[in-house]
Amino acid sequence: MNNWLKSAAELVVIRHSTQLLSKFTQVLDAELGCRGVYILTPSADGRFVECAINDNRQLNWSVSDFDNPFAHVIHSGKSMLLKNSELLYWLSNEGFSDLIGCTDDSVNVVILPMLSKDGQLQAILVLKTDSYSNHGMDSDENFLDLLSVCANHLQLLNDMEAKKRKSQLLSESLIEVEQGKIKSHLLDGLASVLIGQSEVMKSLREQVAIAASSRLSVMIQGETGTGKELVSRAVHDLSSRSKANFVAINCAAIPEHLLESELFGYVKGAFSGADKSKKGLLADADGGTLFLDEIGDMPLALQAKLLRVLESHKYRPVGSEKELDSNFRLVVATHLNLKEQVLNNKFRKDLYYRLYQYPIALPRLKDRTSDIEKLSTHFVEQYNAKHKCSVRGLHYKVLDRLLDYDFPGNVRELKHLIEYGCAQTQDGEQIELAHIQIKLDNEIDSLAEFEPKNRAVVELSKIRDLKVAVREYESNIIASRLREFDGDRGRTAESLGIPKRTLADKCLKLEISIND
Ligand SMILES: Nc1ncnc2c1ncn2[C@@H]1O[C@H](COP(=O)(O)OP(=O)(O)OP(=O)(O)O)[C@@H](O)[C@H]1O
């Protein structure tokens, strides 16, 4: 009696149903000295009673299958004594035989329902006993009280756990709804920056949103003018670093010997001309994003230093003894096939894998021609807003022509083309085919002679955008000079008095697609 009371006191302080059942099993094992104590519990849908046995197997019995004795106990709400002589019959039920295990002449089984005070079945207690000694249990009031205490407590814990699960599910689905809302808000915002309704653009925007929320290094790959810089900025703007700096550098456009000091900074006297210390871009990007455009053009020696910075977040300004920290997020871009560069020993393999954590591939414009109309309208609107004018859009023949065109310079080329068309169109009018035809022809035979017709593409009186006109002029000069030197960039650069890297940068920006 005392022991039952003591056990009841121990059971009611337990706060978890599985712990309660395991403690209850231990108590019965110790007090009754049975050959086996098993507790069966109803399944979540109430159609079965279940019990886990030693070898991690879960046995179950249907509550409506009267081939097992448990169904009888459940329906009658009364205990059952299976004497040794009757056991043989019940052992034909495979699950029951698995539960009870070996038997001999002295084994009996007692099955007791554990009912809570509202009469609901909470569990079934099964005792494998040696003799008749335990059979008085179903009339032992103290024992039955303990069973009832345990059943009531089990009901309480099950209710509490169900409530907890429900509120957890609720809060999880609220979080999901919230996250879904944030995500669709972000994607809506992105759609006005990264224009295009093609499937590939929709998936690109999703990738940008995912990349922004991760900490991974992002590697953007795509041909010139596909929007690599735009995407890198979007990754920054959508990330938790958006309030800090976005620092961009084009590794192809900076002379090799200056790239290191630009990135790392330098101290006074580090080299001739360093008359004062200067912070590098790594320091500027602390807390924000560092965008390394044309990473494939980074010299090998600097690649090794970059790798070290990425691993330790520490760097040493040129000429300095002191190491500094910078917590930047790296986004890189390239139009080259970096894997090939690795195979040709032009790019470090270890750096490649360090950078290739979240790759984003940008499609060519000619592979998503369904976006041309929307992009064109977007660029006309941009032009109108910038120049305070009101070009009315594109004539359908212009659109037809654009849909047919290859766009080697991708979106940037389309943008320039539209700006060019706008510059020649009066307020309230549409861009006509004639407005862009010359430029398109010019692009198509980009290797064509520097014909007088091309030289005076824009009549001076019609110039509305000096930048566009100057770019046109510059582009024609470079294309013609490249032609003169059979595409030799070194000689072309020299003849124009500019460094080779500057020429390379200009060719990229101006869409001059003459191969070396
Ligand atoms: N999906 C787009 N929606 C709107 N504008 C775009 C899109 N893609 C590119 N652009 C515009 O096209 C121009 C070129 O884009 P960007 O400079 O990002 O290309 P890039 O791939 O970095 O080019 P490069 O390799 O030559 O440096 C920019 O003016 C950019 O705003």
The ligand as a Gaussian input file, in Angstrom:
#p B3LYP/6-31G(d) Opt

LIG

0 1
 N       16.762000      42.099000     -66.711000
 C       17.097000      43.385000     -66.855000
 N       16.162000      44.327000     -66.616000
 C       16.451000      45.634000     -66.781000
 N       17.641000      46.090000     -67.176000
 C       18.599000      45.195000     -67.421000
 C       18.383000      43.801000     -67.273000
 N       19.513000      43.151000     -67.565000
 C       20.412000      44.093000     -67.890000
 N       19.870000      45.322000     -67.815000
 C       20.528000      46.594000     -68.131000
 O       21.481000      46.320000     -69.144000
 C       22.675000      47.034000     -68.892000
 C       23.824000      46.058000     -68.751000
 O       23.678000      45.358000     -67.532000
 P       24.947000      44.981000     -66.624000
 O       25.949000      46.076000     -66.635000
 O       24.433000      44.538000     -65.334000
 O       25.488000      43.766000     -67.490000
 P       26.813000      42.911000     -67.273000
 O       26.440000      41.504000     -67.544000
 O       27.403000      43.238000     -65.948000
 O       27.721000      43.448000     -68.445000
 P       29.338000      43.357000     -68.581000
 O       29.706000      41.919000     -68.490000
 O       29.545000      43.873000     -69.942000
 O       29.901000      44.198000     -67.512000
 C       22.463000      47.857000     -67.646000
 O       22.058000      49.165000     -68.028000
 C       21.331000      47.152000     -66.949000
 O       20.590000      48.046000     -66.187000

